[in-house]
Each structure stands twice: as structure tokens, then as C-alpha cells.
């Protein structure tokens, strides 16, 4: 296969992954669409996972999405000549997945995880905005990973101390 053809195919795959199968082109709020899709996909998939495996699988999926998302985000940012393109939403998928680790599959917990993650992703409390300054896809991904971690902690505190 010619190098140009292979490069074009790799670029197409990068765009497919970075936009989370083109959800990144949905309007308004592509990040919100991607987060919502992640919640729904996790809710569906979790019904096929034994309860004792839910947390390990969620951790594995979150880490895998994060690591898989960095190179395509770098490619798409470079090809679109934009530091953090709004249509790159694989970062929201990773962050939302982190927020859902350990969350019960009930609707109120999933919605709470969704709202917490989107809030932290939009507001970007310290030091999340600084994480955006990391190079390429790492910067694109890490601020959402941080938002997911903030949401994870608050959701788990809420579940442990208030939700019953």
C-alpha cells in the first residue's frame, strides 16, 4: 500500500476516534452529546458485566479510552490547525467514563455523574485549565481526565454520605 494511502487511512481513523464516531459534529454542545452517549453506552454495557467486575472494567475502559484518545487527538488538532478543536470529543468520553467509575447504575447516579462531569469540564477549576497547556492530544485529554476525577470524587462522596 502506498505511504500516502496508508497515511490517509490512519488520518481517517484518527478523525473517527477523536470525534467519537462523528458525535463531535452534533450541535449544539458536541461535548455534552459525547458525554450523554458515554453514559448511555456504559449503562447498556454494564448490564452484561458481572457486578463484581463493574469497577475494574470501568477503570480499564477509562484508562484505555484515555490512552487510545491521545494520538488521534494530536493528529486531528494538527490537521485542523486548532489547539483544542471543539469537535474532538474523545476527551469527554474518557472524562465521563472516569466520573462513572463505581457509580450505581440507577438513573439518579448516572445523571449526577453526567452533571458533575459536564460542570467541571465547562468551569475547569484549578488546575484543570493548566492541563490544557500540555502538548497536543495530551493537553486535549488531560483537562477532561481531571474533570472526570473531580466528578468521581464528588459523586462518591455524595453516594457515601447523602444518597440512600
N, C-alpha and C positions, 0 to 999 in steps of 0.2 A: 504494500500500500504506500503511495507517495506520502512524503512527510507533510505536505500541505493538507492533504485529505485527512490524515491522522490528527493533525492539529485542529482542523475544523471540527472533527468529531469530538475531540476532547473538549473544545470550547463549547460545543452544543451541550455536552453532558454537564459541564460546569454551570451553564446557564440554567439547565433543568434542575440541578440540585440547589443552586443558590436561590432560585425563585420558588423553591419547593413545588416543583411541577407546575410552574406558572401561576401559582396563587399570588405571587408577588405583584402581578399585574392587576389584581382585583382592586376596585375602588369603591368607596373611599377606605382609607386605612388598611393598606396591604398587610401591615404587621398584625393588626387585630384579626384579620381574616386568617392569617397563618397560625396565630395563637389559638383561635377558635377551632381550626381544623385539627391542631395538635391535641387539644382537649378531647375532641370527638373521637379521633383515631385511638388515643390512649384508652378512653372509656370502652370502645369496641374491642380492642386488642386485649385489654386486661381481663375480659370475661373468659378468655381462652388460656389464661395463665393461672396455675395453682396459687392460692392465696399466699402461701409461704414464699413464693418466688416473686411476688409483685415488686417488692422494694429492690431486690438485686437486679431484676430485669429493667426496672425504671432507671436505676443508676447506670447500668450498662448502655441502655438506649441513649440516655442523655450524654454520656461521655462519647459514645460512637458518633452521634449527630454533631457534637461539637468538633471532634477531630476530623470528621469527614467534611464538615462545612467550611473549614478554614481555607483549604486550597481553592475550591471553586469560588468562594467569596473574593479571594485575591484576584483570580482571573477575571471575574466579572467587573470588579472595581477598576482594574487596569483597562479592560476593553471598553468600558463605558466612560472612562476618564472622569470618574467620580469617586471620591474617597469612601463614602458610605451610601451607595445607591439605595433609595427607598424601596426598590423592587427586590432587593436581596433580603429575603425573609427567613433563610435557614437559621439565622441567629435567633429569631423569635421562636422558632421550633425548638431549638436547643434550650433556650431560657425557660420557655413554658414547660418543657419536659422536666427540667430541674425543679421547677416550682411544684410539680405534681408528685414528686417522689414522696412516698409514704402517705399520700392523701387518700382517704377512703373514697370509694367510687360513687358515693352519693352526690346528687346534683348540687347541694349547697357547698360542699367542699370543692368540687370541681369549679364551680362559678367563683368561689372565693379565691382559689388559686389563680384563676384567669384574671380576675380584677386586680389582685395584688401584683401579679407579674406585669400586667399592662401598665399599672400605675407607676411601678418602679422603672419600667422601661422608658416611659414617657418623661417622668420627672428627673430621672438619673441622679439620685442623691450621691453625695461624696462616697467613694472616689470613682463612681462609675463613669463619669464624663472623662476622667483622665485615661481610663482604659481605652477609650476611642482613639487615643493618640498612638497606640501600639501600631506597628506597621501592617498594612494590607488587611488580609482576612482575619488576622489575629485581633486587630482592633475592632473590626466589624463584629466579631463573635463575642469578645470578652465582656463588653459592657452589658450584653444581654445575659451572659452567663452570670455576671454579678447581680443583675436584676432578678434572675431566677433564684439565686442563693438568698437574696433578701426576702423574696416572696416565700421561699421554702421555710426559712426560719420563722417568719411571722405566722404563716399558716400552721406550722407545727405547734407553735406557742398557743395559738387560738384553739386548735383542736385539743391540746392537752389541758388547758386551763379553763376554757369557756364553753366549748361545744360539747354537748352531751345529748 
